[in-house]
């Protein structure tokens, strides 16, 4: 019994020791995550999802308030028509008065009248008169003869509105009157200064009142916005 014990110890020593059980090695390779699927692919795989999403109605944008159509004003139209007719009647009456003042023959003053083609010559002659009353009557009378053109022409002819158009029309009419005086009427002569004074009167009448009257009667039409 005493000899068997050491043999068992030696046998135990000579046996190779078993390898210690190691824990299972975990793989240290990085795990790659799959990229997120695009919405187009998921939508193609699951078409019912897109159908449900499309069925949701979008939010309705607030509509702008509709403008009410402009109201017709017959009284305004009648007032404008009446104003144009009155202006036409005054223009005819003025033409008659102008013809009597300028186209009636005056044999008594035939020796005193002279044709004037130089601007300013008659004005100097008026101012050189001994009495200032005669100068005012001659100059003021010619200026007043042109004022109705500046008042009535823009109302009767809307296309003739504007300073240059009124002045051109007044100068043309007065040139014809002066030519008729110098060529056909005895005791009358052509005077370029009278044309200048008449055109000045038309300018004064247009700037003071004619422009406002024409805008009030012929109001510009507002364009409809689409």
C-alpha positions in Angstrom: 0.0 0.0 0.0 2.9 2.4 0.8 4.5 1.8 -2.7 1.3 2.3 -4.8 0.8 5.8 -3.6 3.9 7.4 -5.1 3.3 5.7 -8.4 0.0 7.4 -8.6 1.6 10.7 -7.8 4.2 10.2 -10.5 1.6 9.2 -13.0 -0.2 12.3 -12.2 2.8 14.4 -12.8 3.8 12.8 -16.0 0.3 13.3 -17.6 0.2 16.5 -19.6 -1.9 19.1 -18.2 -5.1 19.8 -20.1 -5.3 23.2 -21.7 -7.3 25.5 -19.7 -10.6 26.1 -21.3 -10.5 29.4 -23.0 -13.7 31.5 -23.5 -14.8 31.6 -27.1 -13.1 34.3 -29.0 -15.5 36.9 -30.3 -14.9 38.2 -33.8 -13.4 41.8 -33.6 -14.4 42.6 -37.2 -16.6 45.7 -37.3 -20.2 45.0 -38.1 -21.3 46.9 -41.2 -24.7 48.4 -41.0 -26.9 48.2 -44.0 -27.6 51.6 -45.5 -31.2 53.0 -45.0 -33.5 52.2 -47.8 -34.5 55.0 -50.0 -38.1 56.1 -49.9 -38.5 55.3 -53.6 -37.5 51.6 -53.1 -39.7 51.2 -50.1 -42.5 52.8 -52.0 -42.0 50.4 -54.8 -42.1 47.4 -52.5 -45.1 48.7 -50.5 -47.3 50.6 -53.0 -50.3 50.7 -50.6 -48.3 53.1 -48.3 -48.0 55.7 -51.1 -51.7 55.3 -51.9 -52.6 56.1 -48.3 -50.3 59.0 -48.2 -51.7 60.5 -51.4 -55.2 60.2 -50.2 -54.6 62.8 -47.5 -56.0 66.1 -48.9 -53.5 69.0 -49.0 -54.3 72.1 -47.0 -56.4 74.5 -49.1 -54.8 77.9 -49.6 -57.1 80.9 -48.7 -58.6 82.4 -51.8 -58.3 86.1 -52.3 -61.5 88.1 -51.9 -63.2 88.6 -55.2 -63.6 92.3 -56.3 -67.1 93.4 -56.9 -67.8 94.6 -60.5 -67.8 98.4 -60.9 -71.2 99.9 -60.7 -72.6 101.8 -63.6 -73.3 105.4 -63.0 -75.7 106.7 -65.6 -75.9 110.2 -64.0 -72.2 110.7 -64.4 -72.4 109.8 -68.0 -75.3 112.2 -68.6 -73.4 114.9 -66.8 -70.3 114.4 -68.9 -72.4 114.4 -72.1 -74.2 117.6 -71.1 -70.9 119.3 -70.3 -69.5 118.4 -73.8 -72.7 119.7 -75.5 -72.5 123.0 -73.5 -68.8 123.4 -74.5 -69.7 122.8 -78.1 -72.4 125.5 -78.0 -70.1 128.0 -76.4 -67.5 127.2 -79.0 -69.9 127.9 -81.8 -71.0 131.2 -80.1 -67.3 132.1 -79.7 -66.6 131.4 -83.4 -69.5 133.8 -84.4 -68.1 136.5 -82.1 -64.6 136.0 -83.4 -65.8 136.2 -87.0 -67.6 139.5 -86.3 -64.6 141.0 -84.6 -62.0 140.0 -87.1 -63.6 139.4 -90.4 -65.9 142.4 -90.7 -64.5 145.0 -93.2 -63.4 148.4 -91.8 -62.9 150.9 -94.6 -62.3 153.8 -92.2 -59.1 152.2 -90.8 -57.7 151.1 -94.2 -55.0 153.8 -94.2 -53.9 152.9 -90.6 -53.5 149.2 -91.0 -50.2 147.7 -92.1 -49.0 144.1 -92.6 -46.7 143.0 -89.8 -44.5 139.9 -90.3 -41.9 140.8 -87.6 -42.8 139.5 -84.1 -42.8 142.3 -81.5 -43.3 145.3 -83.8 -47.0 145.8 -83.1 -46.4 145.2 -79.4 -43.9 148.1 -79.3 -46.4 150.2 -81.2 -49.1 149.5 -78.7 -46.8 150.3 -75.7 -45.6 153.6 -77.4 -49.1 155.0 -77.5 -49.7 158.0 -75.3 -52.6 156.5 -73.4 -51.9 153.2 -71.6 -55.6 152.4 -71.8 -55.3 151.8 -75.6 -52.4 149.5 -75.1 -54.2 147.4 -72.5 -57.3 147.2 -74.8 -55.3 146.0 -77.8 -53.1 143.5 -75.9 -55.7 142.3 -73.5 -58.3 141.9 -76.2 -56.1 139.7 -78.3 -55.2 137.6 -75.2 -58.8 137.1 -74.2 -59.7 135.9 -77.7 -57.4 132.9 -77.2 -58.6 131.9 -73.7 -61.7 130.0 -74.9 -59.5 127.8 -77.0 -57.6 126.6 -73.9 -60.9 126.1 -72.0 -63.2 124.4 -74.6 -60.9 122.6 -77.0 -59.8 119.9 -74.5 -63.4 119.2 -73.5 -64.7 118.9 -77.1 -61.7 117.1 -78.5 -60.2 114.7 -75.9 -57.4 113.7 -78.3 -56.3 117.4 -78.4 -55.5 117.5 -74.7 -52.0 118.6 -73.9 -50.2 122.0 -73.9 -48.5 121.5 -77.2 -51.6 120.3 -79.0 -53.8 123.1 -77.7 -51.2 125.7 -78.7 -50.7 124.2 -82.1 -54.5 124.1 -82.8 -54.9 127.7 -81.6 -52.0 129.0 -83.6 -53.3 127.2 -86.7 -56.8 128.7 -86.4 -55.5 132.2 -85.7 -53.1 132.1 -88.6 -56.0 131.2 -90.9 -58.0 134.2 -89.5 -55.1 136.6 -90.0 -54.5 135.3 -93.5 -58.2 135.9 -94.3 -57.9 139.4 -92.9 -54.9 140.3 -94.9 -56.1 138.8 -98.2 -59.9 139.3 -98.3 -61.1 141.9 -95.8 -60.7 145.6 -96.5 -59.4 147.6 -93.6 -57.7 144.5 -92.0 -54.1 143.3 -92.2 -52.1 140.3 -91.3 -50.3 140.7 -87.9 -48.1 138.0 -86.4 -48.3 139.6 -83.0 -52.0 139.0 -82.8 -51.3 135.3 -83.4 -48.8 135.3 -80.6 -51.2 137.0 -78.2 -54.0 134.7 -79.0 -51.9 131.6 -78.5 -50.7 133.1 -75.1 -54.4 133.5 -74.1 -55.0 129.8 -75.0 -52.1 128.7 -72.8 -53.4 130.7 -69.9 -56.9 129.3 -70.2 -55.6 125.7 -70.5 -53.3 126.0 -67.4 -55.8 127.7 -65.2 -59.0 125.7 -65.9 -59.0 123.8 -69.2 -56.7 121.0 -68.0 -58.8 120.3 -64.9 -62.1 120.4 -66.8 -60.8 118.0 -69.4 -59.6 115.5 -66.8 -62.9 115.7 -64.9 -65.0 115.2 -68.0 -62.8 112.6 -69.8 -61.6 110.5 -66.9 -59.0 107.9 -67.9 -60.3 104.3 -68.0 -58.7 102.0 -65.4 -57.3 98.8 -66.9 -58.7 95.5 -65.5 -56.1 93.4 -63.8 -56.1 89.7 -64.7 
